[in-house]
Amino acid sequence: MPIKNRFAELLPEITAWRHDLHENPEILYDTHRTSGVVAEKLRAFGCDEVAEGLGRTGVVGVIRGKQTNSGRVIGLRADMDALPIHEQTGKPYASKTDGAMHACGHDGHTSMLLGAAKYLSETRNFDGTVVVIFQPAEEGGGGGREMCEDGLMERFGVQEVYGMHNWPGIPLGQFAIRPGAFFASTDQFEITIEGKGGHAAKPHETVDSTLVASHVVIALQSIASRNADPTGQIVVSVTSFETSSKAFNVIAQRVTLKGTVRTMSPEFRAMAQERLTAIAETTARAFGATAKVNYIKGYPVMINHEAETEFAAEVARAVSGDCAEAPLIMGGEDFAYMLEERPGAYILVGNGDTASVHHPEYDFSDEAIPSGCSWWAELVERRMPAA
């Protein structure tokens, strides 16, 4: 079945929701207005249950089909939070909050899932239960983890779960997906090198922490080039190098390095942490300095489940006529936590030729709304067909 006619009819209404959310972006867990709007609409749609406060500010709606004999319960998830970016789109509905904008399209994701919830509440042409999940704090806050730790899956009996993200560069309304590892783990590190500061004219009386830190930066690149299987994926990036002294004639006592490690497998992730710590500590020791490593675990690798990925692709082909194989993405996605709890899949929907996500000129394409809504609805009706 192609795009559902009902979503063509609803497009102006859903677009208005999206523009309202875009004008009023909220960051991380501070999605109080957004969460309130979502809960209010779910109740107006006639959802059988609406729960607030999961994962601090998350919202969940429950929609039961005409029958529930199948016993199936499917979760559909959208993220709600914005980014701390100053918008530069010039749109009439641009952010009214200085320093915050929907630069990743979560306003579109929320609106598309609301549109699907409205349709599914009207038709209920399925045998089972749909749980629509609206999550805060995807952009670094781990809202998906918080909702799972609050008992999301157990409380609502979710058996499988699906997510969607818009993607600039994919043709508008088309889809792309891949099984297995899809989005990378996203760890961070902070390395403090402690030497012995002194006068730049007397380097022999110091332990030059700047020199030591420079050797550490170079040595860390051996993790990808010499410790990891070259057929795998791993990125180790030192993104900040800060000395404790800013003077021209002072050798700094201390240097702080910061960066990120991204991998596509739990094994690479564990190896990278072990090697990064060993390299920093032993390199510093060789020069008579010390290194203290703070390794901060971020989102895990997001891994699509095989059977659910094939089903998601089948639905995408039914909606748009095709579903491409998505590339590996070294960015992170906290839907990974939900896929660790339950089988499911995450799909990309095309946003057309627009600025990239996380760019101040990015904007979600409203023309993608019918395709995204149709994918959600078709997924439910195919997975839990009415008798």
Secondary structure, 3 states (H helix, E strand, C coil): CCCCHHHHHHHHHHHHHHHHHHHCCCECCCCHHHHHHHHHHHHHHCCCEEEEEECCCEEEEEEECCECCCCCEEEEEEECCEECCCCCCCCCCCCCCCCCECCCCHHHHHHHHHHHHHHHHHHCCEECEEEEEEECCCCCCCHHHHHHHCCHHHHHCCCEEEEEEEECCCCCCCEEECCEEEECEEEEEEEEEECECEECCCHHHCECHHHHHHHHHHHHCHHHHHHCCCCCCEEEEEEEEEECCCCCCEECCEEEEEEEEEECCHHHHHHHHHHHHHHHHHHHHHCCCEEEEEEEEEECCEEECHHHHHHHHHHHHHHHCCCEECCCECCCCCHHHHHHHCCEEEEEEECCCCCCCCCCCCCCCHHHHHHHHHHHHHHHHHHCECC
